[in-house]
Amino acid sequence: MTAAGEISMKTPRIDVCICTYRRRELEATLLSLGAMDVPGNAAVRIIVADNDAAPSARELVYTLAARLPFEVAYVHCPASNISIARNACLESSSGDLTVFIDDDSTASREWLTELVEVAEATGADAVLGPVRAVYSPDAPEWMRRGDFHSTLPVFVDGEIRTGYSGNVLLRRASPRVAGRRFNLALGRTGGEDSEYFTHLHRAGGRIAFAPKALVYEPVPENRAQFSWLLKRRFRSGQTHGRLLAERSGAIKSVVQASAKVAYCFVAAALHAIAAERRNRFALRGVMHLGVVSGLLGVREIRQYGEEPAGRRSNAA
């Protein structure tokens, strides 16, 4: 690495990692990687970490490997715990850069080149890309119009202080990245990636954003529901509250978060006839309610470890 953080190797090695759990969309994810542009003379390898108790994705991965222009490695890491799968990817990765994409997402053609270009330009320890939701025509109009499922980084005072694992590049040589792992205790609740990147930032790591490094994520029927968004926002708030409690006084933060809960619910009531704005305020209120829960030490609700609803197993 140069002092500016550029990738100085003539042939940088990039490991693209996918954690999977009984998702048939994995096939589309792998095929999209096969069609993507490769930056410079980079050597790309794909690592698939199968988190199912049985190696249900193995046959699909090996079958598709023959159609892909990259080396493909399959790792079976059973336990239905997403942190175990993420850590298996980190431990299997030997490249200069480790990149994560979800098993129900597809990469745009320029995805990887955009991530690498921003990593070279900024010298950041991690680079996030946007995850753009793709709604079916059957999804509620207010949901499609408000785009409640897409994922973008949040800037606070001009910097990104946390992140997500659905579209991210990690610089393996960084002392803020090397040896860092995802919390196994959060592997069934979610929030393990928020904690990972929050602690990376607190350790002095820099997180950059590559706005053109797009991946696309379909929104299945079971997620195109207000109830799913409520659960997701509440759990996200719980994680934020727990991380906030690590650094600030819980009483003051509980008061502040409670005030935000009241404000959001009042605003939702005032916009009762405007579904998009009403639901946006309501969801934000529920998120702050989750913050209060996290600040008070309530255990985070479980999100992982069950078969994705409405989706066929890879073994089917």
N, C-alpha and C positions, 0 to 999 in steps of 0.2 A: 504494500500500500504506500502511496505517496503521502506527503504531509497534508495535502489538500483532500485526501480521502479518495482519490481516483483509483480505479481498478487498473493496476499497472501491469498485470500479467498479460502475456501475448495471447494466451488461450484461457480466459477465466472459466472456471467450472461452476455450473449452476445446477443445484438440485431443486426441482419443482416437486413439492410435497402435497399429497392429498390424503386426508384422513377420511375413511369411509366406514359406514355402518348400514348395511342392507339397503343401499340406494341404487336403483336401476339407472338413475341419471348419471352415474359414474361413467357409463359408456360415452355419453355426449361430452362429458368433461375431458376424458382422455383424447377423444377424436379432435376436440377443439385445440388441445395442446399440440397435436400432430400437425395442425395447419398454421400454427403461429409463426411469426418471424423470429429469427434467432439473432441476438445482438452480436455484431462483429464475428470473431472467430470462437465464440463461446462454445464450450462442450456442455450439453444439457443432459441431465439424467432425471427421470421421473421416479419418485418413490411413492408407493401406495401403502398406507398403513391401515390394515383391516382390523377394526375394533370389535368385530362380531365374535361370539364364543366359538363358532365354527368358522373355518376359513371360506366363507360364502362368496367372497369376491375374487378368490384366487383364479378360478377358471376363466372368468371374464378378463381379468388383467393379463393373464398369459396369452389368451386368444388375441387380444387387441395389441399386445406388444409387437407381434409380427407385422402389424400395419403402421407402426409408429417409427419415425426416423431417429428416435432416441433410445438409449439404454433405459430399460424399465426394471425397477426392483420392487418386489412384493414383500411386505413384512406383516406377519400375523401377530397382532398384539391384543389378545382377548382380554376382556373385563368390562366391556360396555362403559368405558370411562374415557371421555374425549381427551383428557389430559394425558393419559397413558399413550394414546395414539399420537398426540402432538409431540410428546417427548420421544417416542420411538422414531419419529421423523427427524428430530434434532440429533438424536444419537446415531442415526443411520447416515446422516448428511456428512459428506466430506468435502463438499465444494467450497468455493470462496464465498458464494452467496446461497442462502436458503430462502426459497420462495414458497408461500402457502396459497392454495386455492381450495375452496370447498368442493365437496363431491357432488353438489347439485348445481354448480356454476359452470358456465362456459367462458373461455377466454376470448377476447377480441384478438384480431390478428397482430396488432401492435402492442399487446399487453406487456409482454416480457421486455421488449426493447425500451418501452417507456419507463418501466420500473428501473431498469439498469441505468438509463440515461440520467434520471433524477438522482440515483445513488451516486453516480460519478460526479454530477454537477454540484451536489450539496455535501458529500462526504457524510451523510447521515447514517446513524446506526440502523435505522429502520425506515422503510418507505412504504406508505399506504397508497392503495389505489381505490377508486370508487367501485362499489357493488351496486349495480343498477337493477332494480326489481323489474320483472317482466310479468305483467298481470294478464290473466285470461279475460275474455269478454264477459265472463260470468261474475267477476269480482265486483263488489259494490262500487257504484260510480264515485262516491265520496272518497273511497280508498284509492282508486286509480287516479283521481284528480289530485289528491293530496300527496300521493306517493309515500305512503307510510312505511314501506318495507326497504327502500333503498338505504345504503349505508355510506356515510361520508364521515371524515374526521371532524372533530370539534376543535376549533381554535379558541384558545383562551389567552388574551393579551398577546396575540400574534404567534403563539406556539401551540403545538399539538402535545398534549400531556398524557394521552392514553391512546389505545388503538384497538384493532380487531384482527382476527386471523384469517378472514375470508379472502383477503387480497393484500398480501404484505411481503416485502422483501427484507431479509435480515442479513447484515454483514457479519459473517461468522468470526472474523478476526477481531472484531470490536471487543474490548474488555467488558463492555456493558451487556454483550450478547453471549460471549463464550461462557459455558457452564450454567447459564440461566435456564431454568426449566419451568414448566407449567405446574401449578398447584394441583396435586392429585385430589385434595379434599374438595375441589370445585369441579371435578370431572363429570359429575352427574347433575350439577345444578346449572352450570354455565357461569360466565363471569371470569373464567380462568384466563381468557385473553386480555380482558380489561385490567386484571390484576398484573399480568405479565408486563404489559406495556406501561402501566402506571409506575411500577417499580423500576423498569428500565429507565424511564424518564427521571425519576427521583435519584437514580444513581448517576445522573449526568448524561444519559443518552439523548440523542437528538432524533426526532421523528419528522420525516418530510412527507410531502404529498405529491403524487404523480397524477394529476387530474385526467390525463388521457390514457392511463393504464386501466382500461375498463374490463370488468367481468360482468356477466349477466346471470341473474339468478331468478328462475321462475318461481312464482308464488303459487303453491298448490292450494287446493280447496280448503284443506284443514287450517291453513295459515291465513287465508283470506277472510278472516272472521275477527270481529271486534274483540271477542273473548280471548283469542290467541294474542292479540296485540296487548290487551290488558295484562295478561300473565307475563309477557315478555318485558313490558315496561316496568312492572313491579319488580321483577327479578333484577333487571338492570339497575333500578334504584337501590335495591338491597346491596348490590356489589359496590356501587358508588358510596353508599352510606358507610359500609364497613371500611372502605379505603379511606374515607374522610375521617373516620374515628381514629385511624392510626396516627393522624397528624394534628388534630384540632380537638378542642373541648367538645364533648358530646352534648352537653346541655345547651350551649349556645347554638350548635348546629341543628339540634332537634327543634328549637324554637324557630330558627330561620326556615327550616324545611317545612314545618307545620304551617307557617304563614304562607308559604308558596302553595301548599296543598289547598288551603282555604281560598286563596286568590284564584287558582286554576278552576276549582269547582264552581265558584261564583261566576267566573267568566264563561264556563261551559253552560251554566244555566241561562245566562244572558243571551247566548247564541243557540238556544234550544232548537230553533227552526232551521239553522244552517248546519247541516250534518258535518261537513268537513271541519269547520272551525270548532263546533261543539265537541266533536270527538278528539280533535287535536288538544284542546284545553283539558278534556277529561283524561286523556292518556298522559299528559304531562303531570296532572294532579296525581294520578296513580303512581307515576314514576317517583315523585317527591314523597308519596306515602311509603314507597319502598325504601327511600333514603332514610326516613324516620325508623323504619323497621331494622335496617342495617345498622344504624347508629345505636339502636337499643340492643343489638346483638342477636336478633332473631335469625335463625338459620335460614339460608337461602332455599327457595323452592327448587325441586328437582325438574330438570328439563331433558336430560339425556338418559340413555340406557334402555329406551323402549323403541320398538320398531316404528319408523316414521309412518304416521297415519296416511292411508290412501296410497301408499307406495309399495310396489312389489319388491320383494327381496331379490338380491342379485342371484340367489341360489334357485329362484323360481324358474 
